[in-house]
Amino acid sequence: MTQLPIESLNLLMLNVGLARHDNDWNWQGVSSPFTRIYYVKNGRAWLHIPSELPCEGEKRLELRPGHLYIIPAYTRHSYECSGVFEHYYLHVYEGFKNETNVFEMYDFPTEVKAGDGDEKLMAQMVAAHPEARLPESDPRSYDNTTTFADYVKRYNALPLWKKMRLRGATLMLFSRFLEKATPRVWTNDERLTKVQEYVRQHMDKDMNIEELADVACMTKHYLIRLFKKEFGVSPLQYINRKKVERAQLLLLTENLSVKEVAWHLGFNDHSYFIRLFKKITGTTPQGYRKQMQ
């Protein structure tokens, strides 16, 4: 399989902190454009997250002390806490990237046993960046347009040496999951890898099957069959999903109208873009932006 370039994991720290709860960590339907990493220090809580197999629906996972947990960006999930619960949290953001998405190359475990020194590492990050603590645990207080943009600006303003330390610490924690991750077999097919790379590099274009087939050097009918067999979705469904994810970022980070967002993503018909966005996310672009404000 293709080796993951380390530079593709250019993760920006948004938040880091230590949270203490007592029956007050019960947020439902959380979905954000950033990845969450937790280290459980004490107590018990549960995470409701989609199962790896869509036919199995949702799974309920107990969050245990001495373990790390990862929730990829755009994963809809919920929390359940009925007593004392204490955990470190780290929110990281990949930004607008064209590089290979690591979550597409590997199947990651949600839970791994923490390594020696991981708790100390997170404690050091918290001590070094008190300004990065969340204002409160309710996602609505920090998962919105204004605070998200402020957090990105705050990270970008850090001196290079601080960014390097944060990057090193984040990669160390991330490596715990990557060590246990399973490479996805379909990445062996370089033709499909080229199609994925082409999609990521042309998010602002109105792509079609014929042009993707040319990239893969195969007929469009064969591309559709092979792509669906390997990914579980058609090429156009893949394109639409990636464009809607990018739209969520644009709506959150840029002062653009819905029509302008559609135009930036290669949609000539912004009414179609609105319908597509609602079909994938369950809400309209305007509704999503209002929800995040």
Phi, psi and omega per residue, in radians:
M1 nan 2.758 -3.141
T2 -1.120 2.327 3.129
Q3 -1.284 2.346 3.131
L4 -1.299 2.076 3.099
P5 -1.241 2.290 -3.071
I6 -1.090 -0.497 -3.137
E7 -1.184 -0.294 3.122
S8 -1.304 -0.219 3.092
L9 -1.721 1.004 3.139
N10 -1.553 1.395 -3.015
L11 -1.592 2.287 3.125
L12 -1.742 2.253 3.123
M13 -1.358 2.213 3.063
L14 -1.729 -0.844 -3.096
N15 -2.498 2.589 2.986
V16 -2.647 2.435 -3.104
G17 -3.089 3.101 3.075
L18 -2.042 2.145 -3.105
A19 -1.943 2.387 3.080
R20 -2.103 2.176 -3.083
H21 -2.185 2.718 3.023
D22 -2.508 1.558 3.126
N23 1.124 0.479 -3.075
D24 -2.341 0.526 3.108
W25 -2.173 1.299 -3.002
N26 -2.354 1.023 -3.079
W27 -1.608 2.428 -3.041
Q28 -1.971 2.553 3.018
G29 1.028 0.746 -3.127
V30 -1.450 2.318 3.078
S31 -2.626 2.195 -3.013
S32 -2.388 2.744 3.114
P33 -1.459 0.398 3.085
F34 -2.383 2.807 -3.113
T35 -1.639 2.437 3.113
R36 -1.887 2.405 2.988
I37 -2.194 2.280 3.138
Y38 -2.090 2.511 2.900
Y39 -2.098 2.101 -3.087
V40 -1.511 2.152 -3.089
K41 -1.665 -0.706 -3.028
N42 -2.825 2.622 3.042
G43 1.558 -2.947 -3.088
R44 -2.373 2.499 3.029
A45 -2.742 3.027 -3.119
W46 -2.317 2.550 3.100
L47 -1.985 2.230 3.045
H48 -1.782 2.079 -3.014
I49 -2.517 2.617 3.135
P50 -1.024 2.462 3.092
S51 -1.233 2.737 3.083
E52 -1.079 -0.521 3.103
L53 -1.790 1.975 -3.089
P54 -0.912 -0.577 -3.103
C55 -1.183 -0.312 -3.119
E56 -1.592 -0.075 3.086
G57 1.206 -2.261 -3.041
E58 -1.775 2.584 3.062
K59 -2.060 2.630 3.131
R60 -1.911 2.031 -3.029
L61 -2.030 2.178 3.095
E62 -1.298 2.308 3.108
L63 -1.595 2.036 -2.975
R64 -1.949 2.518 3.096
P65 -1.005 2.535 3.119
G66 1.393 0.210 -3.136
H67 -2.176 2.676 3.065
L68 -1.842 2.586 3.134
Y69 -2.355 2.530 3.128
I70 -2.257 2.377 3.082
I71 -2.189 1.857 -3.107
P72 -1.081 2.740 3.073
A73 -0.962 2.558 3.081
Y74 1.208 0.191 3.094
T75 -1.557 2.070 -3.135
R76 -1.358 2.198 -3.062
H77 -2.626 2.985 -3.139
S78 -2.455 2.784 3.131
Y79 -2.065 2.657 3.117
E80 -2.476 2.179 -3.099
C81 -2.485 2.220 -3.096
S82 -2.118 0.294 3.133
G83 -2.958 -2.669 -3.140
V84 -1.257 2.337 3.128
F85 -2.626 2.246 -3.090
E86 -2.293 2.235 -3.111
H87 -2.653 2.637 2.957
Y88 -1.525 2.526 3.099
Y89 -2.262 2.594 3.090
L90 -2.453 2.142 3.095
H91 -1.894 2.201 -3.129
V92 -2.236 2.590 -2.989
Y93 -2.257 2.322 -3.102
E94 -1.594 -0.263 3.137
G95 1.271 -2.838 -3.131
F96 -1.589 1.708 -3.044
K97 -2.053 2.627 3.015
N98 -1.863 -0.107 -3.112
E99 -1.230 2.949 3.136
T100 -1.080 2.334 3.122
N101 -1.409 2.096 -3.070
V102 -1.092 -0.516 -3.134
F103 -1.309 -0.211 3.030
E104 -1.577 -0.388 -3.105
M105 -1.548 -0.407 -3.078
Y106 -2.356 2.633 2.919
D107 -1.638 1.985 -3.063
F108 -1.639 2.468 2.999
P109 -1.277 2.519 3.083
T110 -1.274 -0.567 -3.069
E111 -2.169 2.391 2.975
V112 -2.450 2.692 3.059
K113 -1.256 2.331 -3.125
A114 -1.173 2.601 3.097
G115 -1.537 2.928 3.083
D116 -1.052 2.237 3.092
G117 1.603 -0.105 -3.105
D118 -1.153 -0.720 3.116
E119 -1.106 -0.757 3.115
K120 -1.094 -0.675 3.132
L121 -1.079 -0.779 3.137
M122 -1.206 -0.657 3.105
A123 -1.089 -0.660 3.113
Q124 -1.155 -0.701 3.107
M125 -1.103 -0.724 3.134
V126 -1.124 -0.774 -3.127
A127 -1.136 -0.615 -3.102
A128 -1.370 -0.346 -3.060
H129 -2.358 1.135 3.108
P130 -1.097 -0.433 3.136
E131 -1.223 -0.242 -3.067
A132 -1.643 0.084 3.092
R133 -1.220 2.612 3.107
L134 -1.241 2.541 3.123
P135 -1.157 -0.548 3.065
E136 -2.898 2.980 -3.008
S137 -1.409 -0.317 -3.130
D138 -1.146 2.060 -3.120
P139 -0.945 -0.490 -3.119
R140 -1.155 -0.348 -3.102
S141 -1.423 -0.342 -3.105
Y142 -2.247 -0.355 -3.106
D143 -1.612 1.166 -3.115
N144 -2.551 2.965 -3.008
T145 -0.994 -0.873 -3.041
T146 -1.132 -0.914 -3.081
T147 -1.192 -0.645 3.125
F148 -1.038 -0.851 3.138
A149 -1.085 -0.679 3.124
D150 -1.121 -0.712 -3.122
Y151 -1.148 -0.704 3.119
V152 -1.130 -0.751 3.113
K153 -1.092 -0.708 -3.136
R154 -1.076 -0.750 3.116
Y155 -1.136 -0.793 -3.104
N156 -1.095 -0.425 -3.129
A157 -1.459 -0.131 -3.130
L158 -1.192 2.579 3.052
P159 -1.145 2.735 -3.049
L160 -0.990 -0.699 -3.082
W161 -1.134 -0.598 3.094
K162 -1.221 -0.680 3.086
K163 -1.091 -0.693 -3.138
M164 -1.111 -0.729 3.118
R165 -1.138 -0.737 3.117
L166 -1.120 -0.737 3.125
R167 -1.084 -0.760 3.137
G168 -1.105 -0.783 3.138
A169 -1.133 -0.730 -3.140
T170 -1.129 -0.762 3.121
L171 -1.127 -0.606 3.091
M172 -1.078 -0.798 3.118
L173 -1.173 -0.723 -3.130
F174 -1.103 -0.578 -3.105
S175 -1.118 -0.460 3.103
R176 -1.057 -0.677 -3.133
F177 -1.377 -0.685 -3.121
L178 -1.117 -0.575 3.121
E179 -1.056 -0.605 -3.094
K180 -1.746 -0.002 -3.100
A181 -1.283 2.702 3.139
T182 -1.891 2.105 3.104
P183 -1.061 2.434 3.098
R184 -1.440 2.176 -3.018
V185 -1.026 -0.595 -3.043
W186 -1.108 -0.288 3.135
T187 -1.211 -0.139 3.061
N188 -1.204 -0.400 -3.101
D189 -1.471 1.792 -3.079
E190 -1.127 -0.447 3.122
R191 -1.130 -0.744 3.132
L192 -1.275 -0.578 3.056
T193 -1.070 -0.715 3.098
K194 -1.097 -0.674 3.117
V195 -1.117 -0.786 3.118
Q196 -1.053 -0.788 3.140
E197 -1.101 -0.687 3.133
Y198 -1.106 -0.744 3.124
V199 -1.058 -0.834 -3.111
R200 -1.100 -0.563 -3.092
Q201 -1.522 -0.122 -3.107
H202 -2.271 0.704 -3.115
M203 -1.121 -0.345 -3.118
D204 -1.593 0.106 -3.100
K205 -1.906 2.770 3.033
D206 -1.586 1.531 -3.060
M207 -1.407 2.630 3.101
N208 -2.330 2.956 -3.069
I209 -1.083 -0.685 -3.109
E210 -1.043 -0.734 -3.105
E211 -1.271 -0.592 3.070
L212 -1.192 -0.637 3.112
A213 -1.126 -0.666 3.084
D214 -1.104 -0.697 3.113
V215 -1.088 -0.721 -3.098
A216 -1.473 -0.131 -3.099
C217 0.991 0.891 3.075
M218 -2.635 2.924 3.118
T219 -1.224 2.720 -3.098
K220 -1.158 -0.599 -3.136
H221 -1.176 -0.686 3.113
Y222 -1.215 -0.671 3.105
L223 -1.050 -0.793 -3.130
I224 -1.053 -0.806 -3.123
R225 -1.121 -0.794 -3.095
L226 -1.189 -0.767 -3.119
F227 -1.071 -0.779 -3.117
K228 -1.190 -0.624 3.112
K229 -1.126 -0.717 -3.070
E230 -1.450 -0.654 -3.050
F231 -1.818 -0.313 -3.103
G232 1.483 -0.016 3.094
V233 -2.409 2.805 3.092
S234 -1.351 2.845 3.092
P235 -0.978 -0.724 -3.124
L236 -1.190 -0.643 3.072
Q237 -1.113 -0.669 3.100
Y238 -1.107 -0.819 3.125
I239 -1.029 -0.829 -3.094
N240 -1.088 -0.717 3.139
R241 -1.103 -0.769 -3.133
K242 -1.168 -0.646 3.125
K243 -1.195 -0.660 3.116
V244 -1.183 -0.670 3.057
E245 -1.062 -0.774 3.101
R246 -1.121 -0.644 3.108
A247 -1.085 -0.695 3.110
Q248 -1.050 -0.707 3.095
L249 -1.150 -0.769 3.136
L250 -1.091 -0.742 3.130
L251 -1.124 -0.513 -3.100
L252 -1.506 -0.549 -2.977
T253 -1.969 -0.275 -3.077
E254 -2.096 2.574 3.108
N255 -1.558 1.171 -3.118
L256 -2.037 2.561 3.040
S257 -1.258 2.877 3.116
V258 -1.049 -0.689 3.131
K259 -1.112 -0.697 3.124
E260 -1.185 -0.656 3.086
V261 -1.072 -0.789 3.122
A262 -1.043 -0.752 -3.136
W263 -1.124 -0.721 3.129
H264 -1.110 -0.370 -3.114
L265 -1.851 0.264 3.018
G266 1.409 0.299 3.102
F267 -1.626 2.055 3.088
N268 -1.374 -0.461 -3.134
D269 -1.930 1.785 -3.076
H270 -1.262 -0.345 3.053
S271 -1.166 -0.685 3.082
Y272 -1.146 -0.707 3.107
F273 -1.025 -0.750 -3.141
I274 -1.103 -0.759 3.135
R275 -1.119 -0.726 -3.131
L276 -1.149 -0.775 3.134
F277 -1.021 -0.781 -3.136
K278 -1.163 -0.658 3.136
K279 -1.094 -0.668 -3.072
I280 -1.489 -0.654 -3.050
T281 -1.802 -0.311 -3.111
G282 1.563 -0.005 3.104
T283 -2.525 2.849 3.116
T284 -1.398 2.834 3.077
P285 -0.981 -0.736 3.132
Q286 -1.153 -0.683 3.100
G287 -1.130 -0.685 3.112
Y288 -1.111 -0.787 -3.140
R289 -1.118 -0.721 3.127
K290 -1.123 -0.712 3.137
Q291 -1.091 -0.570 -3.080
M292 -1.569 -0.026 -3.128
Q293 -1.554 nan nan
